[in-house]
């Protein structure tokens, strides 16, 4: 069961809240999100095609090209998700 589904909740979520939800999927605790961890996060958020979306988000947000979303790149990931997939995010 998803933690939060954009299809069933029509409330804005803050950047901090979304960041916290995404960080829950950092399974190895290295402080970064891999493509596999992003896929699971997007699936947990109720998004269809989570593997494809993870690849798109990684290509857009991974500024240093290391294949991970770091703490510094998280804000870009959140802005991308809000603009592309209709998350109602209040940026802090």
C-alpha positions in Angstrom: 0.0 0.0 0.0 1.5 3.4 -0.9 2.5 5.8 1.8 0.9 8.7 0.0 -0.9 8.7 -3.3 -1.3 11.9 -5.4 -4.4 10.3 -6.9 -6.2 10.1 -3.6 -4.9 13.2 -1.8 -5.5 16.7 -3.1 -3.5 18.5 -0.4 -0.3 20.4 -0.9 2.8 18.8 0.5 5.8 20.8 1.6 9.2 20.4 0.1 10.5 19.1 3.5 7.7 16.5 3.7 8.3 15.2 0.2 12.1 15.1 0.8 11.4 13.1 4.0 9.2 10.7 2.1 11.9 10.2 -0.5 14.7 9.7 2.0 12.8 6.8 3.5 13.8 4.9 0.4 17.5 5.3 0.9 17.8 1.6 1.8 21.6 1.4 2.2 21.8 4.7 4.2 24.4 6.3 2.1 22.5 9.6 1.9 21.9 9.3 -1.8 19.1 7.8 -3.9 20.0 5.4 -6.7 17.7 4.7 -9.7 16.4 1.5 -7.9 15.7 3.5 -4.8 13.9 6.2 -6.8 11.9 3.6 -8.6 10.7 2.2 -5.2 10.0 5.7 -3.9 7.9 6.6 -6.9 6.0 3.3 -6.7 5.4 3.9 -3.0 4.1 7.4 -3.9 1.5 5.7 -6.2 3.1 6.7 -9.5 2.7 4.4 -12.5 5.7 3.6 -14.7 8.0 4.1 -11.7 11.0 2.7 -13.4 10.7 5.0 -16.4 10.0 8.0 -14.2 13.0 7.2 -12.0 15.2 7.2 -15.1 13.8 10.5 -16.3 14.2 12.1 -12.9 17.7 10.9 -12.5 18.7 12.2 -15.9 17.2 15.6 -15.1 18.3 16.0 -11.5 21.7 14.2 -11.3 23.9 17.3 -12.0 27.3 15.7 -11.3 26.5 12.6 -13.4 27.3 10.0 -10.7 24.1 8.1 -11.1 22.6 9.1 -7.7 20.5 11.9 -6.3 22.5 13.5 -3.5 21.3 15.8 -0.8 22.4 18.8 -2.9 20.4 17.5 -5.9 17.2 16.7 -4.0 15.7 20.2 -4.4 16.0 19.9 -8.2 14.4 16.4 -8.1 11.5 17.8 -6.1 11.0 20.7 -8.5 11.1 18.3 -11.4 8.5 15.9 -9.8 6.2 18.8 -9.0 6.3 20.2 -12.5 6.2 16.9 -14.4 3.8 14.8 -12.4 1.4 17.2 -10.7 2.7 17.0 -7.2 1.4 20.0 -5.3 4.6 21.0 -3.6 5.1 24.1 -1.5 8.8 25.0 -2.0 10.6 26.3 1.1 
